[in-house]
Amino acid sequence: MAMTRLQRDLTKNYFLSGNEKVLITFSAGVAQLTPDETGADAINRADQAMYLAKRAGKNRVMGG
């Protein structure tokens, strides 16, 4: 999954903020649009999946 690859690639690198090293992590929710739903429905499912990912321990990608 492309989002999982992006998440893993970002967490491999440190970024500088002045002299401080910063590790970026993020949680994401993804959803594939099905033929019988609207774009808003898919976005709502992805949003719900993002909150599940955060509650599951952060720095995760989950599908909805």
C-alpha positions in Angstrom: 0.0 0.0 0.0 1.4 3.4 -1.0 0.4 5.1 2.3 2.2 2.5 4.3 5.4 2.9 2.2 5.2 6.7 2.7 4.8 6.3 6.4 7.7 3.9 6.7 10.0 6.1 4.5 9.2 9.2 6.6 9.9 7.4 9.9 13.4 6.3 8.6 14.6 9.9 8.5 15.3 12.6 11.0 14.7 16.2 10.2 16.4 19.2 11.7 14.7 21.9 13.7 17.6 24.2 14.5 20.1 21.9 16.2 17.4 19.4 17.2 16.7 16.1 15.4 13.0 15.5 14.9 11.5 12.2 14.0 8.2 12.5 12.1 5.5 9.9 12.6 1.9 9.9 11.6 -1.3 7.8 11.5 -3.5 7.6 8.5 -6.8 6.1 7.5 -7.4 4.9 4.0 -10.5 3.8 2.1 -11.2 2.7 -1.4 -14.3 4.2 -3.1 -16.8 1.6 -3.8 -19.3 1.8 -6.7 -22.3 2.3 -4.4 -21.0 5.1 -2.2 -20.3 8.8 -2.5 -16.8 10.4 -2.2 -18.0 11.8 1.2 -18.9 8.3 2.4 -15.4 7.1 1.5 -13.8 10.1 3.2 -15.8 9.4 6.3 -14.6 5.8 6.4 -11.0 6.9 6.0 -11.5 9.4 8.8 -12.9 6.8 11.1 -9.9 4.5 10.2 -7.5 7.3 11.0 -8.9 7.6 14.5 -8.7 3.8 15.0 -5.1 4.0 14.0 -4.4 6.7 16.5 -6.1 4.7 19.3 -4.3 1.5 18.3 -0.9 3.1 19.2 -0.3 5.9 16.7 2.2 5.8 13.7 0.0 3.3 11.8 -2.0 3.1 8.6 -5.4 1.4 8.8 -8.1 0.8 6.2 -11.7 1.5 6.6 
